[in-house]
Amino acid sequence: MPQGGYGTGPSQVTSVARAAGTVHPITWYGQAVLHQRCVPVSSFGAGLAALVEDMFASMYAAGGVGLAANQIGAGLRVFVYDCPGTAGDRQAGHVVNPVLRIPSGLAPLVSEAEGCLSVPGQHAEVSRPAVATVTGLDWRGRPVAVTGTGLLARCLQHETDHLDGVVYLDRLPAAERAAVLAAAGIGS
């Protein structure tokens, strides 16, 4: 998810976060790993911690606020995020094996321009619930839960979609999807 892709300004990034990890190229729409459900993580520890660091480094280098593992070619159920919060704070973290929950009937749909690092430079209106919760684990295997509104809610849904093999363009009518891909210079 690119910075500012939802009508917000750039996220605040700490210098520590920028220094960790190795930057990997972003996988573009159409590459098989983006369109397949990712495999649940079963091994926790240093290797997974290194992947999370690489994902943060890659996300920051690409100017994003969220990144799923398959966006750097790793078909595992992991995503990272660093989003400005609705109160002006910054919320950053990672979730392994996320499970998305939307409060039934309580979360109105919000339609906003959405973008993706895997479809560079393009945005399209996508309706999503205004509130979302993701539960899962951290790289050590400890439970985590993240609830968000605004950009964070959109990010949690967008990144979980990636891990299910769904890119935001897949939620658009075929003609609109083709137009966005053509504008990005990506064959559908």
N, C-alpha and C positions, 0 to 999 in steps of 0.2 A: 504494500500500500504506500503510495508516494506521500510525502509531506504536502500539506495543503490540498490534498485530493478531495476533501470534503468541505471546502470553504473555510478552512482554518489556516492559521499561519504555521511556520515551521515548528517542529517540536524542539524542546530544549534538550541538548545532549551534553552529558558530562565528558570531560576529557578522558577520564578513566575508561568509560565505555568505548570511546573511539580508539583507545590504544590496544584493547584486547582482541585476540582472534585474527584470523586470516580472511581477507576479502576474497570471495568467490564470485564468478560471473552470475548474473541473474538469468534464470531459465525463462525463455519467452513462450508466449501462448502458442500452442500447436505442438510443443515438444511433449512426448508421451508421458513423462513423469508428472506433468501438471494435470493430466486428465485421468489419472488412476488414483484409487483410494490408497492412502499411505498405510504402511504396516505399523501396528502398535509397537512401541518400544518395550523391550523385555530385559534389556541390559542397562543398568544404571551405573554411573561412576564417572571416571576421568574422561573416557571417550565421549560420553554424552555431554559432559561439561565443555569439552573442546568444540563439539558441534555447536552448542549454544553460543559460545564466544564467537565462533566463525559467523554464525547467523547474525549476531548483533553487529559485528564489523561490516558484514556485507550490506545489511540494512542501512546502517549509517552512511556508508560509502555511496549507496544508491539514492540517498535522500528520502528514505522511507520512514513510516511510523509503525510498520508491522511486516513480518516476513515469515513465511512457512518454509519448513525444511525442503520441500520439493521445489521451491523457487531457487535453490542452489543445487538441485540435483539429488538430494537425499530423500528417498521415499519413506521417511519416518514421520510418525504423528507427533511433531514438535513445532511450536511457533514461538516467536519473540514479538514483543511490542514495546513501543515507547511513544505514548500519546499524551498530548496536552489534555488535562482534565477540564471539566466544566467550571471548576472553581479557580482556574488559573494554575493549578499544580500540574505536575507531570507524573504519569503512572507508567512504570516500565517493569517488565518481567518476562518470564517465559512459562509455557505450559506444555507438559508432556502428556500424551494420550488424552487430549481434552474431550470433554463431553459438554456440549452446548445446551443450555436451558433458556427458554424464552418464557417469561411469565404469561400464562394463558389469559387472554382477555384484558390484561392490565397494561400491556405495552402497545401504544398506538404506533402505526407505521409512519415512518418519516422517509420522504423521498429526497435524496440529495445526490449531487454529482459524486460518483465514486471512480477511483482510479486504481491502478495496479502496476507495480514495478515490472510485471511480466508483459504488460501492454504499454510500453513507454509513451508518455506524453498525451495519453487519451483519457477521457472521462465520459461517463454516461450516468443518467439518472437511474438510481436503483432504490426501491422501497425496501426498508428493513425495519424491524421492531426497534423502538427507541431505547429499550432496556434489554440487556443480555447478561447471563452468568455463564462462566466456564469453570468447570471443576476438572482437576487432573492431578498431576504430580510435578515435582521439580526434578532437576537432573540427579538428585540423590535418591529419588523415590518417595519423597515426603509429600503429603497432600497439600494442594493449593486450591484456592477458589478466588475468582476475580469476577466482580460485578461491575458493569459499566453502563453509563448513559452517554449520549452524544457520540463523539468520535470514538471513544473507547468501546462502546457497545457495537458500533459499526465495525471496528477493527476486529473484535472478538469473533463476530459472525463471518467476516470476510476471510480471516485466517483459518478458521475451522472449515469453512467451505473448501479452501485450498486443499486441506488434508483429506477431504472427501472426494477430491478430483474435480471440483467445481470452481471455475474462474467467474468473476462477477459478470463477464460478458455472456456466460451461459444462461444467465437469468434474463437476458434481453431477447426481444423478438429477432428472428433470423436476419431480417433486412438491416436492422439497427446494428446488430453484432457485426455483420459483414462490412458495414460502413465504417465502424470504429476500427476494425482490423485493417481495412484498406488505408485509412488515415494514418495508422501506425506503421504501415509498410510491411504488415505480416499477412501471409496467405492464410486463409481459414482452413 
